[in-house]
Amino acid sequence: MLEHGGRLRKAARDYGIAETDWLDLSSGLAPWPFPIPQIPLRAWARLPEADDGLEQAACDYYGATQVLPVAGSQMAIQLLPRLRRAGKVGVLSPCYAEHAEAWRRNGYIVREVLEQEVEFFLDSLDVLVVVNPNNPTGLSLSPALLLDWHARLAQRGGWLVVDEAFMDNTPHLSVAAHAHQVGLIVLRSFGKFFGLAGVRLGFVVAERKLLRLLAEQVGPWAVSGPTRVLGQACLQDTANHARQRIRSDAASERLAALLERHGFKPQGGCALFQWLITDHAQALHEFMARRGILLRLFTHNSSLRFGLPADATEEARLESALTAFTKDNP
């Protein structure tokens, strides 16, 4: 299995620091979980049913005409390759590594391409996968560009898969409203913006036939009854949506400024993280971990992803550690 952020228990064992003493910035999650609604007993006692309002709440929130709830968008990433015959897949990289891995595992020829290479390779691809905004670079592509790529792929029966896991703060950049078109598939993650990754909920937005085929792969009752109740309540909580966007935007800007003050100007980022390329990535990751601060390290390009500190106390702890690192590594 590929490694991901959020492996706090392993870090606690490796560095001999209790889990409760860590500042975990390794995952791009909002550090302010949405309030958990009252879960009726029947949600625990009965099998979940699909006419409880969750799908409509998701359609309203994402601006979509139809959605398929899944147990986290990771489930869809792994199952989508089963719906096509083997072919050539482009993955706009660097990005969330599970995308390329899923297509390779299912026998596809996968080429990881840079943004400026897409035009050259697009007409030779059967599928193009884009993470927008990208994880970990924060690169955001315009809907107009993505829809142009989709149109060219769809003419040949191809797909454009757009993973919008970090889109909630910039809904104007989403192409979910266009995903009723054949060959355009949008993946949305619930846990990141709502700060509830443990819920394991995501949505696939696409045309009805593809959603039916994917539902057959997912199988019945993939999303639990309590999760459906919680998801619907959060998707309809418009007051907290606005609050979450405001505070995550502000926290991300403060994080970028904090890093720059210490000579680490981020190369990219979005509302839920900042991304830094530095020759000191490995050393900085280790230095922070020994002080109970967990970052996400990408060894292949010597970069780090910093999640958001939740409050001024956490920001001060990070700043103090950066000060100590720059003092020891002038």
N, C-alpha and C positions, 0 to 999 in steps of 0.2 A: 504494500500500500504506500501511496505517496504521503509525504509528511506535510502537515498543515500547522497553522498557528493554534494557540489555545491549549497546548499540551502542558498545562500547568502542573499536573500531578507528577509527570516525569521530571520537569524542571525542579520541583520541590525535592524529589529523591536525589537527583544528580548533584544539586548544590547544597543539600542539607538545610534548606530554609523551609519553614512551615508554609503550607499553602496560603494561610490567612495573612502572611507577612509579605506577599508578593504584590507588586503593581504589574498587572498583566496588560501589556499593550501589544500583544502578539496577534490579536485578531481584529479585523476591521469591523467591529461591532459598536453600535451606540452604547455607551456605558451607563445609560439611564433606561432600564427596562420599563416598558409600559405597565401600568397597573393591571393586575390579574383580576378578571371579573369573577363574580360568584359562579361556580360551576354547578349546575343542577345535578342531583343524584342520578337522574335518568340518563345523563350523558355518560356516566360511568357504567350504568347498569344495562344499557341497550346497545345493540350494534348501531354504528353511525348511519345516518340516512342523508341523501344528497339534496333534499329539498328543504333544508333548514335555513336557507338564506345566506350561507357562506359564499356560494358562487356569485350571487348577485352583488353582495358587498364587495367582493374582489373586482367584479366588472366595473362597478361604480368607482372604486379607488384607482384602478389602473386605466380607466377609460377604454375598456375592452368590450367586445360583444359576446365573447364566450371564453371560459377558462376551465382548466382542469387542475384541481388541487392535488398536490403530491406531497409525500413525506420529505420535504426539502427539495430544492432545485437540483441537488446532487443526484437524486433519483432519476430525474428527467435526463440529466447529462449522461447517465449510464445507459438509459433505455433507448434514447433517440436513435443511436446507430443501428438498432435492430429493425428499424422501420424502412431501411433502404438496402439495396444491393451494394456490394463493395464498389468503391470508386475512389476518387481523389478528393481529399478534404484539405482546405486551407484553414489554419488557425492563426488569427492575428496575434502575434506574440511580441514580447513575453506577456503571458496572462496566466490565469488560474490553470494549473497544470492538469487538472482532471479532464479538461476538454480534449486535449490531444491524446491523452492516455485512453479515454473511452473509445475514440474512433480507431486508434491503433489496435486495441484489444479485440475489436470486432472485425479486423481484417482489412481496414481501409489503408490506402496510401496517404499519409499525413505529411503535409509540408507546413512548417511554421514560418509565417511571413511577417515582414515589417509593414507598417502602414503604407509606406511609399512603394512597396512591391505589389500591393494588391492589384493595381491596374494591370500590371504585366501578367499576373498569373490567373486573374479572375475567370477568363474565358476558357481556361483549361480545367476548372474545378467543378465538382458536382455539389459541393457544400462549402460554404465559408462560415466560420465561427468567429464572432466578434464579442468581446466583453466591453460593455459601454455603460458608464465610465469603466475604464480598464482597471483590473486588479493585477499587479500592484502599481502600475505607472500613473494611474489617474487620468490617462488620455480620454478625452470625450470627443466623439464624432457626431457630426450634425445628422439629423433625421434625413435631410435631403440627400446626403452622400450615401447613407445606408439604404434608402429606398431606391436609389439608382443602382446600387450593387444588387439589390434584391431583384429588380426588374430584369437585369441582364442574366442572372442565374435562373430565374423562373421561366424565361423564354426557352430554356433547354431542360426544364424539369428539375432544376437545381433548387437548393435551399439556402437561405440566409438564416443562421441561428444567432440571435442576439441575446446575450446574457446581461440582463439589466439589474443584477443583484444590488448595485450601489446607486440606482437611479432615483430613489425616493426624494432626494433633495432637489433634483432637477427634472421634474416631470415633463417640462416642455421639450426635453431632448428624447423622450421615449417614443418608440415606434409601435407601442402596444395597440394603439387605436387603429393601426393599419394591418394588424396581424390576422384579420379575417381573409386576407389575400393568400392564395395558394403559394406555398414555398417560403413564407415568412413565419418564423417561430421565435417567440419571445419568452425568455425565462425570467421569472421574478422570485426573489428571495424574501421571505417574511422576517427571518430572525435578525438580520443586520440592522435595519432602520428601527425596528421595534425593540431591539435590545433583548430578544428572546430566542437566541439560537437553539436553546435546548428544546424548544417546542417542536422543531423539525417540521416546518411547513413551507411550501413554495407553490408557485402556480405556473402553468404553461399556458401561454396565449397563442392561439393558432386557429386555422380554419377547422370546421366541425369534423370533417372526415379524418384528418390527422389526429385530432383529439380523441376520436373514438378508437382509432388504432392504438394510440398510446395508452388509453384507459385499459385496453385488453392486456397490454404488457404490465401495467401497474397492478391490476387485479383489484378485487373488491376490498373495501374498508381500509384503504391505504392510510387515510388520515383519521385519527381517532376522534370519537365524539367530543371529549373534553377539548381537544385541539381545535375542532371546528367551532365550538362555542367561543373559545378565547380569540381565535382568529377573526371571527366576525365582529366581536366587540371592539377589537383594536382597529380593524379596518374602517369602522364607522366612527371612531373617536376623533373627529376633525379638530377639536380644540387642542388635543395633544399632538396631532400631526404638525400643526403650526408651531407649537412650542418646541417639538423635537427638531424641526428644521432650523429654527432660529438658534438654538443652543449648540447644535452640532456644527453649523456653519461658523459660529463664533469660536468654538473650541478648536476647530481645524485651523482657523486663521491664527489663533494664539499659538498653537503648536508649531506651525510653520515659522512664525516670528521667533519663537523660543529656540528652535533649531538653528535658525540663521544667526542669532546673536552669538552662538558658540561656534560659528564657522561651518555649519552644516546646512547650507541652503538646499531645501528639497528640490528634486528634479521633477516632481509631480505629486499629485494627491487629489483628494476629493473631500467631501464633507465628513467622511468617517476615518480617514487616515492620511498620512503624509509618507512619501517615498523618497529615499535618499540613496544615491550611489556614492560610495566612498571607498577608497583603498583601505580604510580602517574598519570596514564593516564587521569582519570576523572579530577583531580585537574589541570593538565597541560593544558588540553583542555579548562577548564573554565578560567584559568589564561590568556591564549593566546587570547581567545575570548574577554575578557574584554579590551584587548589592540588592538582589531581589526585584529587579526590573526586567521583565521578559519582553523581548522584541522579536519580530519575525525576520529571520536571516535568509537571504537568497544567495547561496554561495556561487552559483554559476555566473552571476554578473556583479558580485561584491556589492550588494545593496541591502537595505533594511527598510521594513515598513513599520511605522510608528502608529499605533492606534491612539484614540483620544483619551487623555486623562479626564477623569470625571469631574474634578473640582480643583480649586486653587491649591489644596494640600497636595494632591497628586502632581500637579504642575510643578510645584516647588520641589518635590522629591526628584522629579526628572531633571529639573534645572540644576539642582545640587549635584547630581551624579554627572551631568554633562560638564559642569564646572570642574569637577575632580578629574574627569578624563582628559580634558584639554590641558589641565595643569600638568598631568603626568605625560601627556603626548603633545608637546608644543609644536 
